[in-house]
Amino acid sequence: MNEAFPRSHGTLFGLGLTMLLAALSTSIVTIALPSLARELSVSFHSVQWVLLAHLLTVTTFMVSAGKLGDLLSRKRLLLGGIFLFSAAALLASLAPSFPFLLGARALQGLGAAIMMAQSLALVSVSVEKKRTGRALGLLGSMSAVGTALGPALGGLLTEELGVRSVFWSQVPIAAVAFLFVSRFVATSSIDAKPAASFDRLGTLLLGVSVGSYALAMTRGSHEFLPTAVGLLALAAVALLLFVRVELKAKAPLVDLQKVRSPAIGRGLATSALVSTLIMTTLVVGPFYLSGALGLGPSAVGLVLAVGPGVAALMGYAAGRLVDRFGSPRITRLSLGAMVLASTGLASVSLASFSLGLGVAGYVAPLALVTGGYALFQTANTTGVMGSVPREERGVVSGLLNLSRNLGLITGASLMSAVFAFAAGAPDAALAAPAAIARATGVTYALGAGLALLSFRIASRSQKRPHERDTPPVAQKEAPALSRAIASSALRSGSSRLLR
């Protein structure tokens, strides 16, 4: 191995690029949607499916992709995911029709799901312990950079090279990531184990349940209410069947006995609730900044970039705090900060006209809520991942990502509906500034309630006398895991720009 470029550096660079790509593949498309609608002659509502096809696929296949990593070679599966991702991006850039483009984006979402599900497991076993803190703090920053960079890069590419360039521009980056992963990421001892059987029926039922729920939550109008109700009913039936199958399966996709453990159960629940809150800053924030404060598009973009920026800066520090004080304490601290921050956002929004707080009054609590979110994801994922053996971390990582994505999707639907109702106008974007400010305050107040509920769940189950801050399985690996979570925590950034 070249001494000037050690294996750990190559591993860090390759995995960092895969994380950046997963985030970039969603955010880079948002700015190109109007141009795609014009080029393909489709409506604005229809063109949203260029984004949703990707998001729904990622959400549906997250857990099964993680399970495959536990059964097969994680390195080979990651390489396959990168290849599928880049091939789908190329197909999307050449799409002759709108249905073809949607199919290519769905395939790209499958590749992204594989990449996201494997990254945390590979990071936790590939990087030397003495380099873990610095290396994985940087990985988390790259994920946040991918989210923040997407709209700006997408706008530049669309203007200079055409709208199709937002797809093919991802291929060279994926090729570099493939080369570095194939050369530098080592095959772990877990990869050498013989593959076990794969729960096909459980995978199908979970996919139907998650996909139906996500599809119901992303319906764009009340006109689709009967369809949404039918999809939710299908999701519930499929979930019940999934539970029944998993309880009888010899090699289940998800070991429900483990999911019922306090560490995993509370981790998944709080992750979904907090992700629902964080989506409010992205679906409601732009309306408030433009409609109530009168900011232009570029200024709105700069304010919203505060979130990914703070999250990127928090990556390394969050890992160090968890290592020092333990995941239960930092989880409670981060959730408490989010309660205060979301309450502050509600108060600032409601008082913006009477007190003249303006942009500065909004940015301060926004920075606190996003910083608290980054800290929570680090602490929460450290506790959950540390409660299971290394050979099962793929599927648990998939469950964590699934809970975040479902929270983000629910937040996009629920918070948008609350905002529109509170604005008291058929089209919230056309409401008066005072109505938009009031609706923003009401929506953030609901978000504060979700944060408080998460805090109560974490506080009530932590900390029992026999529990330690670091779960037994993780005691020998806590430094590697806790700083690694910056990468996993910020991966949810790939779904941040839904709208």
C-alpha positions in Angstrom: 0.0 0.0 0.0 1.3 3.5 -0.9 2.7 5.0 2.3 1.8 8.5 1.1 -1.9 7.4 1.0 -2.7 5.0 3.8 -5.6 2.5 3.6 -7.6 4.4 6.3 -7.4 7.6 4.2 -8.6 5.8 1.1 -11.4 4.2 3.0 -12.5 7.5 4.5 -12.5 9.2 1.1 -14.4 6.4 -0.7 -17.1 6.0 2.0 -17.3 9.8 2.3 -18.1 10.1 -1.4 -20.8 7.5 -1.2 -22.5 9.4 1.6 -22.2 12.7 -0.3 -23.7 11.1 -3.3 -26.7 9.7 -1.4 -27.4 13.2 -0.1 -26.7 14.9 -3.4 -28.9 12.7 -5.4 -32.0 14.1 -3.8 -31.1 17.7 -3.2 -29.6 18.4 -6.6 -32.9 17.5 -8.3 -35.1 20.0 -6.4 -33.9 23.1 -8.3 -34.3 21.3 -11.7 -37.9 20.3 -11.3 -39.4 23.4 -13.1 -37.1 22.9 -16.1 -37.9 19.2 -16.2 -41.6 20.0 -16.2 -41.2 22.3 -19.2 -38.9 19.9 -21.1 -41.0 16.8 -20.6 -44.3 18.7 -20.9 -45.7 17.5 -17.6 -47.5 19.3 -14.8 -45.8 20.6 -11.7 -47.6 18.0 -9.6 -46.5 15.2 -11.9 -42.8 16.3 -12.0 -42.6 16.0 -8.2 -42.5 12.3 -8.7 -38.9 12.7 -10.1 -38.1 13.4 -6.4 -40.7 11.1 -4.8 -39.8 8.0 -6.9 -36.3 8.2 -5.5 -37.4 8.9 -1.9 -40.1 6.1 -1.9 -37.6 3.5 -3.2 -35.0 4.5 -0.6 -37.5 4.3 2.2 -39.1 1.0 1.0 -35.8 -1.0 0.6 -33.8 0.4 3.5 -34.2 -2.4 5.9 -33.8 -5.2 3.3 -30.7 -3.6 2.0 -29.3 -3.6 5.5 -30.2 -7.2 6.1 -28.5 -8.2 2.9 -25.3 -6.6 4.2 -25.5 -8.8 7.3 -25.8 -11.9 5.1 -23.5 -11.1 2.2 -20.3 -9.2 1.7 -20.9 -5.6 2.8 -18.1 -4.4 0.6 -19.3 -6.2 -2.5 -22.9 -5.1 -1.8 -21.8 -1.5 -1.5 -19.9 -1.7 -4.8 -23.0 -3.1 -6.4 -25.0 -0.3 -5.0 -22.6 2.3 -6.3 -22.7 0.7 -9.8 -26.5 0.6 -9.8 -26.7 4.2 -8.6 -24.4 5.5 -11.3 -26.0 3.4 -14.1 -29.4 4.7 -13.1 -28.2 8.2 -13.1 -26.9 7.8 -16.6 -30.2 6.3 -17.7 -32.0 9.2 -16.1 -29.9 11.7 -18.1 -30.8 9.9 -21.3 -34.5 9.3 -20.5 -36.6 9.7 -23.7 -39.9 10.0 -21.7 -41.3 10.9 -18.3 -42.2 7.3 -17.3 -38.6 6.1 -18.3 -37.2 8.9 -16.1 -39.3 7.8 -13.1 -38.1 4.2 -13.5 -34.5 5.4 -13.6 -34.9 7.5 -10.5 -36.5 4.5 -8.7 -33.4 2.4 -9.6 -31.2 5.1 -8.4 -33.1 5.2 -5.1 -32.5 1.4 -4.7 -28.7 2.1 -5.2 -28.8 4.9 -2.7 -30.6 2.6 -0.1 -27.8 0.1 -0.4 -25.2 2.7 -0.1 -26.8 4.3 3.0 -27.5 1.0 4.7 -23.9 -0.3 4.4 -21.9 2.9 5.1 -22.3 2.8 8.9 -21.6 -0.9 9.2 -18.4 -0.6 7.1 -17.2 2.5 8.8 -17.4 0.9 12.2 -15.2 -2.0 11.2 -12.9 -0.4 8.6 -11.3 2.6 10.2 -8.5 2.4 12.8 -9.7 3.3 16.3 -7.1 6.0 16.7 -8.3 7.7 13.6 -12.1 7.1 14.0 -13.0 10.5 15.6 -11.4 12.7 13.0 -12.2 10.5 10.0 -15.9 9.9 10.8 -16.5 13.5 11.9 -15.4 14.4 8.4 -17.7 11.8 6.9 -20.7 13.4 8.6 -19.7 16.8 7.3 -19.5 15.4 3.7 -23.1 14.2 4.0 -24.3 17.6 5.2 -22.2 19.2 2.4 -24.0 17.0 -0.1 -27.4 18.2 1.1 -26.4 21.9 1.2 -24.5 21.8 -2.1 -27.3 20.2 -4.1 -29.6 23.2 -4.9 -26.7 25.5 -5.7 -24.9 22.9 -7.9 -28.1 21.8 -9.5 -29.0 25.4 -10.4 -25.5 26.1 -11.9 -25.6 22.8 -14.0 -29.1 23.4 -15.2 -28.2 26.9 -16.4 -24.8 26.1 -17.9 -25.1 22.5 -19.2 -28.8 21.8 -19.4 -31.3 20.1 -17.0 -30.1 16.6 -17.8 -26.7 17.4 -16.4 -28.0 17.1 -12.8 -28.2 13.4 -13.4 -25.1 12.5 -15.5 -22.9 14.8 -13.3 -23.2 12.2 -10.5 -21.6 9.4 -12.6 -18.0 10.7 -12.4 -18.3 11.1 -8.6 -19.7 7.6 -8.3 -16.9 6.2 -10.5 -14.3 7.7 -8.2 -16.1 6.4 -5.1 -16.3 2.9 -6.7 -12.5 2.9 -7.3 -11.6 4.0 -3.8 -14.0 1.6 -2.1 -12.8 -1.4 -4.2 -9.2 -0.6 -3.5 -9.1 0.6 0.0 -12.1 -0.8 2.0 -11.0 -4.1 3.5 -13.2 -7.2 3.6 -14.1 -7.8 7.2 -14.4 -11.1 9.1 -18.2 -10.7 9.0 -18.1 -10.7 5.2 -16.3 -14.0 5.2 -19.1 -15.8 6.9 -21.4 -18.0 4.8 -24.6 -16.4 3.7 -27.7 -17.4 5.5 -31.2 -17.6 4.0 -33.0 -14.4 3.1 -36.6 -13.8 4.3 -38.2 -13.0 0.9 -41.8 -13.1 2.2 -41.0 -10.8 5.1 -39.1 -8.4 2.8 -42.1 -8.3 0.4 -44.6 -7.6 3.2 -42.5 -4.9 4.8 -41.9 -3.3 1.4 -45.6 -3.2 0.7 -46.4 -1.8 4.1 -43.7 0.9 4.0 -44.2 1.8 0.4 -48.0 2.1 0.8 -47.6 4.3 3.9 -45.0 6.5 2.2 -47.2 6.8 -0.9 -50.2 7.7 1.1 -48.3 10.5 2.9 -47.0 12.0 -0.3 -50.4 12.4 -2.0 -50.4 16.0 -3.2 -54.0 17.0 -2.7 -57.2 16.4 -0.7 -58.7 15.1 -3.9 -56.8 11.9 -3.4 -58.2 11.3 0.1 -60.0 8.0 -0.7 -56.8 6.7 -2.4 -54.7 7.7 0.6 -57.1 6.0 3.0 -56.9 2.8 0.9 -53.1 2.9 0.9 -53.0 3.4 4.7 -55.3 0.4 5.1 -53.1 -1.7 2.9 -50.1 -0.6 4.9 -51.7 -1.6 8.1 -52.8 -5.1 6.8 -49.3 -5.7 5.3 -47.7 -4.7 8.6 -49.8 -7.1 10.6 -49.0 -9.9 8.2 -45.3 -9.0 8.4 -45.4 -9.3 12.2 -47.1 -12.7 11.9 -44.6 -14.0 9.4 -41.6 -12.7 11.3 -42.6 -14.4 14.5 -42.7 -17.8 12.8 -39.7 -17.4 10.4 -36.5 -19.3 11.1 -34.3 -16.5 9.7 -36.5 -13.4 10.0 -35.8 -10.2 8.2 -36.2 -8.4 11.5 -35.8 -10.1 14.9 -38.9 -8.6 16.6 -37.7 -9.7 20.0 -34.7 -7.4 19.6 -36.8 -4.6 18.3 -38.9 -4.9 21.4 -35.9 -4.2 23.6 -36.0 -0.8 25.3 -32.8 0.5 23.7 -34.0 -0.2 20.1 -37.7 0.6 20.7 -37.1 4.0 22.2 -34.4 4.8 19.7 -36.7 4.1 16.7 -39.6 5.9 18.3 -37.7 9.1 19.2 -35.9 9.1 15.8 -39.3 9.1 13.9 -40.7 11.9 16.2 -37.7 14.1 16.0 -37.4 13.6 12.2 -41.0 14.8 11.9 -40.1 17.9 13.7 -36.9 18.7 11.7 -38.9 18.5 8.4 -40.9 21.5 9.6 -37.9 23.7 9.0 -37.8 22.7 5.4 -41.5 22.6 4.5 -42.7 25.6 6.5 -39.5 27.6 6.9 -39.4 28.8 3.2 -43.0 30.0 3.4 -42.3 32.0 6.5 -39.0 33.5 5.2 -40.4 34.5 1.9 -44.1 35.3 2.7 -43.8 36.8 6.2 -40.2 38.3 6.1 -40.2 39.1 2.4 -36.9 37.4 1.6 -35.9 36.6 -2.0 -35.1 33.1 -3.2 -31.3 33.4 -2.8 -31.7 34.8 0.8 -34.1 32.0 1.7 -31.6 29.5 0.4 -28.8 31.0 2.5 -30.9 31.0 5.7 -31.9 27.3 5.1 -28.3 26.4 4.5 -27.7 27.2 8.2 -29.2 23.8 9.1 -26.8 21.6 7.1 -23.9 23.9 8.0 -24.5 23.6 11.7 -25.0 19.8 11.4 -21.7 19.5 9.5 -19.8 21.5 12.2 -21.4 19.3 14.9 -20.2 16.0 13.5 -16.9 15.6 15.3 -17.9 17.4 18.5 -21.0 15.3 18.9 -19.0 12.1 18.8 -16.6 13.3 21.4 -19.4 14.4 23.7 -21.1 11.0 23.5 -17.8 9.2 24.1 -17.2 11.3 27.3 -20.7 11.5 28.8 -22.5 8.5 27.4 -25.4 8.3 24.9 -28.3 8.5 27.4 -27.2 11.8 28.9 -26.5 13.4 25.5 -29.8 12.1 24.1 -31.7 13.9 26.9 -29.6 17.0 26.5 -30.1 17.2 22.7 -33.9 16.6 23.0 -34.1 19.3 25.7 -32.3 21.7 23.3 -34.7 20.8 20.6 -37.7 21.5 22.8 -36.3 24.9 23.7 -35.4 25.7 20.1 -38.7 24.7 18.5 -40.5 26.7 21.2 -38.3 29.6 20.3 -39.1 29.2 16.6 -42.9 29.2 17.5 -42.5 32.4 19.6 -40.3 34.2 17.1 -42.8 33.5 14.3 -45.8 34.7 16.3 -44.0 37.8 17.5 -42.2 38.7 14.3 -44.4 41.7 13.5 -44.8 43.1 17.0 -41.2 42.8 18.0 -39.4 43.1 14.7 -37.1 40.2 15.3 -36.7 39.5 11.6 -34.2 37.1 10.2 -31.7 37.1 13.1 -34.5 36.1 15.5 -35.3 33.1 13.3 -31.7 32.0 12.5 -30.7 31.6 16.2 -33.3 29.0 17.2 -33.0 27.4 13.8 -29.3 26.8 14.4 -30.1 25.4 17.9 -32.7 23.0 16.6 -30.5 21.6 13.8 -27.5 21.4 16.1 -29.6 19.5 18.6 -30.8 17.2 15.9 -27.3 16.4 14.8 -26.3 15.7 18.4 -29.4 13.6 19.0 -28.7 11.4 15.9 -25.2 10.8 17.1 -26.2 9.8 20.6 -29.3 7.9 19.6 -27.6 5.8 16.9 -24.7 5.1 19.2 -27.0 3.7 21.8 -29.1 1.6 19.4 -26.2 0.3 17.3 -24.2 -0.5 20.5 -27.0 -2.7 21.8 -26.7 -5.3 19.1 -23.8 -7.5 17.9 -21.7 -6.4 15.0 -23.1 -9.0 12.6 -26.6 -7.6 13.1 -25.8 -3.9 12.7 -26.8 -3.8 9.0 -30.5 -4.5 9.6 -30.6 -2.3 12.7 -28.9 0.5 10.7 -31.7 0.0 8.1 -34.4 0.2 10.7 -32.9 3.5 12.0 -32.8 5.0 8.5 -36.3 3.7 7.9 -37.6 5.4 11.1 -35.9 8.7 10.0 -37.3 8.5 6.5 -40.8 7.7 7.7 -40.5 10.6 10.1 -39.4 13.0 7.4 -42.2 11.8 5.1 -44.8 12.1 7.9 -43.4 15.6 8.7 -43.7 16.8 5.1 -47.3 15.7 5.0 -48.5 16.4 8.5 -46.7 19.7 9.0 -47.8 21.0 5.6 -51.4 20.2 6.4 -51.2 21.9 9.8 -49.6 25.0 8.2 -52.2 25.2 5.4 -55.1 24.9 7.9 -53.6 27.5 10.3 -53.0 29.9 7.4 -56.7 29.8 6.6 -56.3 30.1 2.9 -56.7 27.5 0.1 -53.2 28.3 -1.1 -50.9 29.0 1.8 -48.3 30.6 -0.4 -50.9 33.4 -1.2 -51.9 34.1 2.4 -51.2 37.4 4.0 -47.9 37.9 5.8 -49.6 38.0 9.2 -51.5 34.7 8.5 -48.3 33.0 7.4 -46.5 34.1 10.6 -49.4 32.8 12.7 -49.5 29.5 10.8 -45.7 29.1 11.2 -46.0 29.6 14.9 -48.8 27.1 15.3 -46.8 24.5 13.3 -43.7 25.0 15.3 -45.7 24.7 18.5 -46.8 21.3 17.4 -43.2 20.5 16.6 -42.2 21.5 20.2 -44.8 19.1 21.4 -43.3 16.3 19.4 -39.8 17.1 20.8 -41.2 17.2 24.4 -42.8 13.8 23.8 -39.5 12.4 22.6 -37.8 13.9 25.7 -40.3 12.2 28.0 -39.8 8.8 26.2 -36.0 9.1 26.6 -36.2 10.3 30.2 -38.7 7.7 31.4 -36.8 4.8 30.0 -33.3 6.2 30.9 -31.6 5.6 33.2 -32.4 2.4 35.1 -30.2 1.3 37.9 -28.7 -1.7 36.1 -28.1 0.2 32.8 -24.8 1.8 31.9 -24.3 4.7 29.6 -22.7 2.5 27.1 -24.4 -0.9 26.3 -22.4 -4.0 27.0 -21.9 -4.9 23.4 -20.5 -1.5 22.6 -18.2 -1.0 25.5 -15.1 -2.1 23.5 -16.2 -0.2 20.4 -17.8 3.0 21.8 -15.2 5.4 20.5 -15.5 4.0 17.0 -19.2 4.0 17.0 -20.1 7.2 18.6 -18.1 9.4 16.3 -19.2 7.2 13.3 -22.7 8.3 13.9 -22.1 11.7 12.5 -22.1 10.0 9.1 -25.3 8.0 9.8 -27.1 10.9 11.5 -26.5 13.3 8.7 -27.4 10.8 6.0 -31.0 11.8 6.6 -29.9 14.9 4.9 -30.4 13.0 1.6 -34.2 13.4 2.3 -34.1 16.9 3.7 -35.2 18.8 0.5 -38.5 17.0 -0.2 -40.3 19.9 -1.5 
